[in-house]
Amino acid sequence: MSERDSPELPDFSVLKRLARDQLIYLLEQLPGKKDLFIEADLMSPLDRIANVSTLKQHEVDKLYKVEYKPVVSTSDQLCFLIRPRIQTVKWVCDVVNADKAAGKFKRYKIIFTPQKFYACETVLEEQGIFGDVSTDEWAFYLLPLDEDIINLELPEFFRDNFLEGDQRWVRTGGSALHLFHSIYGPFSKVYGIGRCSKMVYESWREQVKEGEQKARQAEVGTVFLIDRDVDFVTPLCSQVVYEGLVDDIFRIKCGCVEFGPDVTSSDKSIKVMLNSQDKVFNEIRNEHFSNVFGFLSQKARNLQTAYDKRRGMDIKQMKTFVSEELKGLKQEHRLLSLHIGASESMMKKKTKQDFQELLKTEHSLLEGFEIRECISFIEEHINRQVSMIESLRLLCLLSLTENGESNQFSNNLNSAWPCQSYGVDHLLTFANLKQLGLLVEQQPGETLTVMESKMGKLVNDKTAGKLTDAFSSLAKKSNFRALSRRLSLVPKSDEEYDLRVPRDMAYIFSGAYIPLSCKLIEQVLERDGWTGLEEVTRLLNGHEFAVTGSNGADLRPQSDAQRIILVMFLGGCTFSEISALRFLGRERGYKFIVLTTAITNSARLIEAMLDNHV
Amino acid sequence: MTPTLMWTFQGMCCVFQMMKSKADEEDYWNSSKFKAFTFDDEDDEFTKLKESRQAVNSICGLVEEEEDEDEVEKVSWSGEPVGSEGISRFLSDSETGSGASASSPCVSCFLLPVSCRYLVVGQGDGVQPARAELPQDRHDAVAVSLEKFRSLQEKLLLLDEAVGVHDGNVITAVLIYLKKSLSKEVLFRELESRQTALRHFIHYLTESKEQRLLLELYRALGRTEDEALLQYKEHLRITDENKRRDFLKSCVSLPFSPEDAGHVQDHYTLLERQIIIEATDRQAETGGKVEIFQKFPRRASILNMPLITTLYYCCFYHYAETEGTYSSPANIRQTFRIAEKQYFVTALAARAKLKAWHDVDALFTSRNWLGFTRKKSPLSFSRVADILSKNNAPVQVLQEYVGLVDDVELRVALAQKYKCHFIVISTYRDLKDRQLLLGYRGKVERGSEEERKIDELLSNPQIRWKN
């Protein structure tokens, strides 16, 4: 398909302003000087929308990070800005009760964000301070990280929803979508797949009050919701696109990364914002890492030429050069040396850990080729106690791609050896991985599959709980191989793949694999629904939906709003997936906006499953 | 075939004249992921079940919602439209609902959290939040007691309704009420057939650390493996190693799956042994008499380390011990049924770290029945070379193993990587590849022994070069 002009993205800065104004309003609900305690993982998001002077203007005296320790504040008004977590609320209770015991009388306010939970208020009640503390909600759902990424910054969404089966964030998802809709909607088409997506969709619909929508021009017309558990394979793969690689190695936090001395070639670390404002980064973020070096060195040469221009200039020309160009060049110089430093450092790290061989193993797994070799690679990884996260990641990838059938090659992989190498404590981690379906134990053949489909119809929530439980683990079979065939996720390998001129989304994995999540989005947009994908959705355990609403929205497919597509990932998405969608957008004349509960990668995904701590 | 990789890291290095790769000085202990745990000493008391429910009741007013028709299109699970009595509507419409009448207790007359804002003196009742501009302002204003749901049937209907609207917050709220107002037996029995609610309840108990109740729940449901795992998890709270060991001992008889039971037994045995080794070695170290502890002071205690780490430690400090001692590697290997490959990798790494090349050599040497020795390894020799090089083995040691790599291409690649020039040279000679040999001459040092060797070969008339 030929390239088309992409439509302009809407302006998301209004979201920041909205969040900031609301926070200010809430702070003013506690008039006078007060100390503010901020939950550690809210610091960075807060940084993106307000700064210390904003807070000071609204009579915040001192700022503290919540550290679960007794507080030293002398202020007589304390305000806590926290996530709705029982542990944090218990700590606040301790603080209040300690003050009470010491005969101090203060005013307390808890601001829960993005919402409060009944369970948290129960803690206040149980600890005897309900009424002594006022509570409020800061509906800070949408944090724009970049011109096309909006983040809910709720990493716990993933574990709570998919592992624990707790639907507490469903409504949050619905509210986030609702907020987006009320500013940038109305949506005219909504597609989705996954249990959680469907629930979020319903929650959103319930929140849309009738008549609330004024007839106005939609900025975003199409929405796609997708559950993380629809595709676990993609986030478990090593990332090789620049931005993804930076995230895998340095961990990008809330759009910001800290480069250490090995990158800056000085003795200090610096924090850098990584977004489209950084011109150098913007050009390489979606590139396969192998192209980045060529690009950067070309850029360096250009820069040199630009600097060299000043030779032979007369005074007047020089003056213009200094006032007009030099600043830009210096800025570019700084960014360039930073990204060169980062690339060098990443290369060193990856060379050390035999990245090439690791990638080869991953690609073989995706392709279902030389599985025996892959297994011995993983075994060795474990035996040599190489990074546990990495070993678990590979084990999960093996299990997902082989559907648990690899056990016939090695009985020791699924827990014996990992326990010996990384500690028996991880029995709990293994239980979690199995519960989530990342590790599948071998099922005795076809018989169960047949049973499953027969019984599946009879089993429902109320009648046969135990059976549901037993079958839910069966339903988690990944069917990766079949899906891969049906959707041609693994390109034919006998053809050369030129990574400089990518022909499809597979370039984000060196041409070895088209991410399932993005392929589904592509297919549904192309078909304008799920028609023709029945077999695929069956393999994905269903829960797909497509709704074409009317409410006055513009339905012409050529309109700009229809070509701006909001993709909501429930449970997180990776930078590689975002790069793939950007590629798809360029190819098809779409613009994608990614709305995600968190930015994830293989390490974060596995770490969320660890349970070897109290 | 795997897809062609269009790039190699090694190849790209030259682009920016990367800094010369410094041999990694990674220290085993530093790189080890197993740091001491921090324990939270919080002791959970089984008190919350008897929570008084008076507090909230006395302050909650009853507010009911008017049900206005809503024609918003809905997609429900069953395909039927979601009823307009959905619970979450009452959360969202709270501002408008205060005038409704309450004739009969119905499931939809449900309500959620009391907003403290209205209870705190001095908090502005009359303040109209600027937030009203925001799309949602839901649990703010209203509080209604759940107390009117008294019969079991009503309670269960309430729960099912909550599950039906997929709002975890509401489900948990109802569960907290049911937990307070139903006996455990009844609650557990009813939850058994309600998986979604059950999972919310389990998560709530986990988060609020109501360990005992959760154990009782698992027991009542017959989920013995979960019960065992949860109990086993408690060991993480115990910091004192002797108490921890005793606790683990008591865990051994818990109803684990057969596989897990073996692991837990091993965990106990291992800690028991680590305690003995730690006591002896600490003494030896402070005594100052044992050379190895002087030369290589221990950086951390061996307590609570994984099995393989323990084996490494014993291969490092106690290699020569006879099988009878607790700390001898052979004894550990046998007790914990460590596979040959695992043992081999670990022993190799430990002895290489100590630069005990003689031990390394002995690991590979096997004698056949005629008494000839030959090198044998359960691990590919390329891996062996990798482990040795990561432990800074000298070229003399490395080349012996690189030379044993069967695959010619791999052998040359490794030899070049590890600078085992003689291996490269002799491989080229075996390949009778004069051009490659000539090319390699440029890469070795001028006037070195390697260069002499190459010249000698190149001028050897007996070799029939293929090019």
HADDOCK unambig.tbl for C-alpha pairs under 7 A between the chains (distance, minus, plus):
assign (segid A and resid 22 and name CA) (segid B and resid 131 and name CA) 6.59 0.50 0.50
assign (segid A and resid 86 and name CA) (segid B and resid 207 and name CA) 6.65 0.50 0.50
assign (segid A and resid 86 and name CA) (segid B and resid 208 and name CA) 6.52 0.50 0.50
assign (segid A and resid 117 and name CA) (segid B and resid 169 and name CA) 5.89 0.50 0.50
assign (segid A and resid 118 and name CA) (segid B and resid 113 and name CA) 5.81 0.50 0.50
assign (segid A and resid 118 and name CA) (segid B and resid 169 and name CA) 6.39 0.50 0.50
assign (segid A and resid 118 and name CA) (segid B and resid 173 and name CA) 5.75 0.50 0.50
assign (segid A and resid 119 and name CA) (segid B and resid 172 and name CA) 6.99 0.50 0.50
assign (segid A and resid 119 and name CA) (segid B and resid 173 and name CA) 6.59 0.50 0.50
assign (segid A and resid 131 and name CA) (segid B and resid 116 and name CA) 5.99 0.50 0.50
assign (segid A and resid 131 and name CA) (segid B and resid 119 and name CA) 6.02 0.50 0.50
assign (segid A and resid 131 and name CA) (segid B and resid 120 and name CA) 5.91 0.50 0.50
assign (segid A and resid 132 and name CA) (segid B and resid 120 and name CA) 6.97 0.50 0.50
assign (segid A and resid 134 and name CA) (segid B and resid 116 and name CA) 5.13 0.50 0.50
assign (segid A and resid 134 and name CA) (segid B and resid 117 and name CA) 5.47 0.50 0.50
assign (segid A and resid 134 and name CA) (segid B and resid 120 and name CA) 6.49 0.50 0.50
assign (segid A and resid 135 and name CA) (segid B and resid 115 and name CA) 6.98 0.50 0.50
assign (segid A and resid 135 and name CA) (segid B and resid 116 and name CA) 5.82 0.50 0.50
assign (segid A and resid 135 and name CA) (segid B and resid 117 and name CA) 6.40 0.50 0.50
assign (segid A and resid 164 and name CA) (segid B and resid 199 and name CA) 6.56 0.50 0.50
assign (segid A and resid 164 and name CA) (segid B and resid 203 and name CA) 6.32 0.50 0.50
assign (segid A and resid 165 and name CA) (segid B and resid 199 and name CA) 5.83 0.50 0.50
assign (segid A and resid 165 and name CA) (segid B and resid 200 and name CA) 6.73 0.50 0.50
assign (segid A and resid 166 and name CA) (segid B and resid 168 and name CA) 5.90 0.50 0.50
assign (segid A and resid 166 and name CA) (segid B and resid 199 and name CA) 6.64 0.50 0.50
assign (segid A and resid 166 and name CA) (segid B and resid 200 and name CA) 5.21 0.50 0.50
assign (segid A and resid 167 and name CA) (segid B and resid 166 and name CA) 6.38 0.50 0.50
assign (segid A and resid 167 and name CA) (segid B and resid 167 and name CA) 5.81 0.50 0.50
assign (segid A and resid 167 and name CA) (segid B and resid 168 and name CA) 4.01 0.50 0.50
assign (segid A and resid 168 and name CA) (segid B and resid 167 and name CA) 5.82 0.50 0.50
assign (segid A and resid 168 and name CA) (segid B and resid 168 and name CA) 3.62 0.50 0.50
assign (segid A and resid 168 and name CA) (segid B and resid 169 and name CA) 4.89 0.50 0.50
assign (segid A and resid 169 and name CA) (segid B and resid 168 and name CA) 6.97 0.50 0.50
assign (segid A and resid 170 and name CA) (segid B and resid 166 and name CA) 6.96 0.50 0.50
assign (segid A and resid 170 and name CA) (segid B and resid 167 and name CA) 6.11 0.50 0.50
assign (segid A and resid 171 and name CA) (segid B and resid 167 and name CA) 5.84 0.50 0.50
assign (segid A and resid 179 and name CA) (segid B and resid 135 and name CA) 6.19 0.50 0.50
assign (segid A and resid 199 and name CA) (segid B and resid 166 and name CA) 6.40 0.50 0.50
assign (segid A and resid 202 and name CA) (segid B and resid 74 and name CA) 6.65 0.50 0.50
assign (segid A and resid 202 and name CA) (segid B and resid 75 and name CA) 6.60 0.50 0.50
assign (segid A and resid 205 and name CA) (segid B and resid 74 and name CA) 6.69 0.50 0.50
assign (segid A and resid 210 and name CA) (segid B and resid 72 and name CA) 6.60 0.50 0.50
assign (segid A and resid 290 and name CA) (segid B and resid 7 and name CA) 5.94 0.50 0.50
assign (segid A and resid 344 and name CA) (segid B and resid 18 and name CA) 6.92 0.50 0.50
assign (segid A and resid 347 and name CA) (segid B and resid 9 and name CA) 6.65 0.50 0.50
assign (segid A and resid 351 and name CA) (segid B and resid 9 and name CA) 6.51 0.50 0.50
assign (segid A and resid 363 and name CA) (segid B and resid 2 and name CA) 6.41 0.50 0.50
assign (segid A and resid 364 and name CA) (segid B and resid 2 and name CA) 6.10 0.50 0.50
assign (segid A and resid 383 and name CA) (segid B and resid 342 and name CA) 5.51 0.50 0.50
assign (segid A and resid 384 and name CA) (segid B and resid 345 and name CA) 6.68 0.50 0.50
assign (segid A and resid 420 and name CA) (segid B and resid 306 and name CA) 5.99 0.50 0.50
assign (segid A and resid 420 and name CA) (segid B and resid 307 and name CA) 5.01 0.50 0.50
assign (segid A and resid 420 and name CA) (segid B and resid 308 and name CA) 5.81 0.50 0.50
assign (segid A and resid 421 and name CA) (segid B and resid 306 and name CA) 5.83 0.50 0.50
assign (segid A and resid 421 and name CA) (segid B and resid 307 and name CA) 6.22 0.50 0.50
assign (segid A and resid 421 and name CA) (segid B and resid 308 and name CA) 5.06 0.50 0.50
assign (segid A and resid 422 and name CA) (segid B and resid 306 and name CA) 5.53 0.50 0.50
assign (segid A and resid 423 and name CA) (segid B and resid 305 and name CA) 6.92 0.50 0.50
assign (segid A and resid 423 and name CA) (segid B and resid 306 and name CA) 4.33 0.50 0.50
assign (segid A and resid 423 and name CA) (segid B and resid 307 and name CA) 6.88 0.50 0.50
assign (segid A and resid 424 and name CA) (segid B and resid 263 and name CA) 6.38 0.50 0.50
assign (segid A and resid 424 and name CA) (segid B and resid 267 and name CA) 6.22 0.50 0.50
assign (segid A and resid 428 and name CA) (segid B and resid 229 and name CA) 6.92 0.50 0.50
assign (segid A and resid 461 and name CA) (segid B and resid 193 and name CA) 6.58 0.50 0.50
assign (segid A and resid 461 and name CA) (segid B and resid 194 and name CA) 5.58 0.50 0.50
assign (segid A and resid 461 and name CA) (segid B and resid 195 and name CA) 6.10 0.50 0.50
assign (segid A and resid 462 and name CA) (segid B and resid 193 and name CA) 5.03 0.50 0.50
assign (segid A and resid 462 and name CA) (segid B and resid 194 and name CA) 5.42 0.50 0.50
assign (segid A and resid 463 and name CA) (segid B and resid 193 and name CA) 6.02 0.50 0.50
assign (segid A and resid 464 and name CA) (segid B and resid 193 and name CA) 5.93 0.50 0.50
assign (segid A and resid 465 and name CA) (segid B and resid 192 and name CA) 6.08 0.50 0.50
assign (segid A and resid 465 and name CA) (segid B and resid 193 and name CA) 4.42 0.50 0.50
assign (segid A and resid 465 and name CA) (segid B and resid 194 and name CA) 6.19 0.50 0.50
assign (segid A and resid 465 and name CA) (segid B and resid 195 and name CA) 5.72 0.50 0.50
assign (segid A and resid 493 and name CA) (segid B and resid 1 and name CA) 6.46 0.50 0.50
assign (segid A and resid 493 and name CA) (segid B and resid 2 and name CA) 6.19 0.50 0.50
assign (segid A and resid 493 and name CA) (segid B and resid 3 and name CA) 4.70 0.50 0.50
assign (segid A and resid 496 and name CA) (segid B and resid 4 and name CA) 6.36 0.50 0.50
assign (segid A and resid 497 and name CA) (segid B and resid 4 and name CA) 6.99 0.50 0.50
assign (segid A and resid 510 and name CA) (segid B and resid 5 and name CA) 6.94 0.50 0.50
assign (segid A and resid 511 and name CA) (segid B and resid 3 and name CA) 6.97 0.50 0.50
assign (segid A and resid 512 and name CA) (segid B and resid 3 and name CA) 5.87 0.50 0.50
assign (segid A and resid 613 and name CA) (segid B and resid 236 and name CA) 6.45 0.50 0.50
assign (segid A and resid 614 and name CA) (segid B and resid 39 and name CA) 6.99 0.50 0.50
assign (segid A and resid 614 and name CA) (segid B and resid 236 and name CA) 5.93 0.50 0.50
assign (segid A and resid 614 and name CA) (segid B and resid 237 and name CA) 6.37 0.50 0.50
